[in-house]
Amino acid sequence: MSPLQFQKQLRLRAARQRMLVDGLDAASAAFEVGYESASQFNREYRRFFGKPPMRDIQALRLANEASSLMAPAKIGL
């Protein structure tokens, strides 16, 4: 992996984290991690994660909700 590819991965992962945690939309997250073009960000995001940004975030949130529902309840004694 080239340094540029590594940097791109870091930026895409950081944008994904901002969308998940901070609730940013794709364009805002893209600009915060250094993309100047939202369409370029969307293309690269889809290539890397396999889904467009907002569909990916929705799927991750649903998976997180499902896993939290399946987790055993902790009972404090």
Steps between C-alpha positions, in 0.01 A plus 500: 500500500637839401514792743223674303275194526569481872414868544178452302401210726565707811289786365213270399502326839508836681205625292307179575564548871380862487181397323434223753594678820440867425204450267655698216368468148735363233595837351585654838706198604678505164598864535611452862748229400637698208295414192418795279245312292205317654452296183863383505458408866183302423675309220801413712286413802290259294811335355654454845198404712278348230200729556428870461567694822149545636389143416813370674436713809135389515606135475762545774247668729245224443763232567605682817140525621440132427815393683413715802154340512656154492756570771414356840385754755745577779345479841666699772483339841 
